[in-house]
């Protein structure tokens, strides 16, 4: 079997499993890693070797960018304090705890155990985002979990580089040097990401070609990542910053047709990459186990001990922080519901695997780093364990906590917003009618459609919304675009005034984009 054939079979397998996960309403990452492990255990399956470049350069940038684009800036400003505490304090505590446990229960030396701790210190944004799409969490909690998983990568990346530097060098790295390294990596990456976002925004404002816009959207995360890495800063931070900036302003840069096309293409790319990478994580574990030495065969105990440490430290870190914040806000009795969900959503995934794969083979003196395969096995094992345990049980935990948004809540919010948009459209028609800026028949036709929406009629099945034969199709399209522009303005105002969530805004904006694109070319 050639490498190309194996890759095609992997894509087919991952796509089928991910499609089945959607059909059965279970987390796709969890099912994919289970399927990958089962396939990897078959005796005729060749060993799978994944190079770090494939994950860090090819896979991670678009997945991180897609996750960052989904974070609304409004909610991020509200949760920045707990995100900062979790992204710094909890990462450091997790790295130290994992390092101590690993050095006690595995053959790893203290320095290599700390490397493992740094690798597993942060939650994974790709896994968290993929799991979060299936659960209707309140917007603030969803943003908290997702933002933490994105920003704590910068901290864990610095820890990882410090730990690896200590392992391969003859001297330890000082705290001032580590602090300076963090500022260069994190601050430099943020500057690069902001700069790339600014340049891309300028280009997209002057572009109306759907194909060119799609290419720009696909290239942006790679440009931010590679440019930041070439400048010896954090590529992960650069991609995250670029994604957040462009995600908050992207709807203002292009028209409806381009937004729909970019969304469709990017959605396809993210689906394929997520499906393949999570399947690879599971598929690689059996082949890594076969590479272990005789003194490393106790790895299952190590995986269980490290995974338990990761989960326990997160619980012990999130619960007190949540209690303090609830007390400060004066919420009365402290509740465990929110911190329980936030703690249980902290899965590990693609990022730890990419970091573990980038561990050098040899030290500065030319000697092989001890137990490198064991670190890969422990990392992959903990990733699989958390994706399976927390991934399959996160939805029940959310239901048990009773903080998930009921479908009726979202429907009511969306219905109120739709009514507001229809009223904004009617006001626009009244203004146009007052100055006789459009034919009366066209205004009347559009008014009937908007009134039907206010009466909760299905606009897509209402024949009155289509232009009558006596109405000029050109006049109808022109006036409808004017009304859609008024509705879009109203939609942005509703979001800015905190009347609707970002999820509702995105849904309604997509509906307006579909309607505008359905009008055809001018």
JOUR-V126859 format. One record per backbone hydrogen bond with DSSP energy under -1.0 kcal/mol. CO is the residue of the C=O (numbers start at 1). NH is the residue of the N-H. Records with the same first field share a line. If there is no record, write none. Layout:
CO = NH / NH
This chain:
2 = 6
3 = 7
4 = 8
5 = 9
6 = 10
7 = 11
8 = 12
9 = 13
10 = 14
11 = 15
12 = 16
13 = 17
14 = 18
15 = 19
16 = 20
17 = 21
18 = 22
19 = 23
20 = 24
21 = 26
27 = 31
28 = 32
29 = 33
30 = 34
31 = 35
32 = 36
33 = 37
34 = 38
35 = 39
36 = 40
37 = 41
39 = 42
42 = 45
51 = 55
52 = 56
53 = 57 / 58
54 = 59
55 = 60
59 = 63
60 = 64
61 = 65
62 = 66
63 = 67
64 = 68
65 = 69
68 = 71
72 = 76
73 = 77
75 = 79
79 = 83
80 = 84
81 = 85
82 = 86
83 = 87
84 = 88
85 = 89 / 90
88 = 92
89 = 93
90 = 94
91 = 95
92 = 96
93 = 97
94 = 98
95 = 99
96 = 100
97 = 101
98 = 102
99 = 103
101 = 105
102 = 106
109 = 113
110 = 114
111 = 115
112 = 116
113 = 117
114 = 118
115 = 119
116 = 120
124 = 128
125 = 129
126 = 130
127 = 131
128 = 132
129 = 133
131 = 134
132 = 135
135 = 137
136 = 405
138 = 142
139 = 143
140 = 144
141 = 145
142 = 146
143 = 147
144 = 148
145 = 149
146 = 150
147 = 151
148 = 152
152 = 156
153 = 157
154 = 158
155 = 159
156 = 160
157 = 161
158 = 162
159 = 163
160 = 164
161 = 165
162 = 166
163 = 167
164 = 168
165 = 169
168 = 364
174 = 178
175 = 179
176 = 180
177 = 181
178 = 182
179 = 183
180 = 184
181 = 185
182 = 186
183 = 187
184 = 188
185 = 189 / 234
186 = 190
187 = 191
188 = 192
189 = 193
190 = 194
191 = 195
192 = 196
193 = 197
194 = 198
195 = 199
196 = 200
197 = 201
198 = 202
199 = 203
200 = 204
201 = 205
204 = 207
209 = 213
210 = 214
211 = 215
212 = 216
213 = 217
214 = 218
215 = 219
216 = 220
219 = 223
220 = 224
221 = 225
222 = 226
223 = 227
224 = 228
225 = 229
226 = 230
227 = 231
228 = 233
229 = 232
234 = 238
235 = 239
236 = 240
237 = 241
238 = 242
239 = 243
240 = 244
241 = 245
242 = 246
243 = 247
244 = 248
246 = 250
249 = 252
250 = 253
255 = 259
256 = 260
257 = 261
258 = 262
259 = 263
260 = 264
261 = 265
262 = 266
263 = 267
264 = 268
265 = 269
266 = 270
267 = 271
268 = 272
269 = 273
270 = 274
271 = 275
272 = 276
273 = 277
274 = 278
275 = 279
276 = 280
277 = 281
278 = 282
279 = 283
280 = 284
284 = 288
285 = 289
286 = 290
288 = 291
289 = 292
293 = 296
294 = 297
298 = 302
299 = 303
300 = 304
301 = 305
302 = 306
303 = 307
304 = 308
305 = 309
306 = 310
307 = 311
308 = 312
309 = 313
310 = 314
311 = 315
312 = 316
313 = 317
314 = 318
315 = 319
317 = 321
318 = 322
319 = 323
320 = 324
321 = 325
322 = 326
323 = 327
324 = 328
325 = 329
326 = 331
336 = 340
337 = 341
338 = 342
339 = 343
340 = 344
341 = 345
343 = 346
345 = 347
347 = 124
349 = 353
350 = 354
351 = 355
352 = 356
353 = 357
356 = 359
361 = 369
363 = 366
367 = 363
371 = 375
372 = 376
373 = 377
374 = 378
375 = 379
376 = 380
377 = 381
378 = 382
379 = 383
380 = 384
381 = 385
382 = 386
383 = 387
384 = 388
385 = 389
386 = 390 / 391
388 = 392
389 = 393
390 = 394
393 = 397
394 = 398
395 = 399
396 = 400
397 = 401
398 = 402 / 403
406 = 410
407 = 411
408 = 412
409 = 413
410 = 414
411 = 415
412 = 416
413 = 417
414 = 418
415 = 419
416 = 420
417 = 421
418 = 422
419 = 423
420 = 424
421 = 425
422 = 426
423 = 427
424 = 428
425 = 429
426 = 430
427 = 431
428 = 432
429 = 433
430 = 434
431 = 435
432 = 437
439 = 443
440 = 444
441 = 445
442 = 446
443 = 447
444 = 448
445 = 449
446 = 450
447 = 451
448 = 452
449 = 453
450 = 454
451 = 455
452 = 457
453 = 456
458 = 461
462 = 465
463 = 466
468 = 471
472 = 476
473 = 477
474 = 478
475 = 479
476 = 480
477 = 481
478 = 482
479 = 483
480 = 484
481 = 485
482 = 486
483 = 487
484 = 488
485 = 489
486 = 490
487 = 491
488 = 492
489 = 493
490 = 494
491 = 495
492 = 496
493 = 497
494 = 499
495 = 498
501 = 505
502 = 506
503 = 507
504 = 508
505 = 509
506 = 510
507 = 511
508 = 512
509 = 513
510 = 514
511 = 515
512 = 516
513 = 517
514 = 518
516 = 519
517 = 520
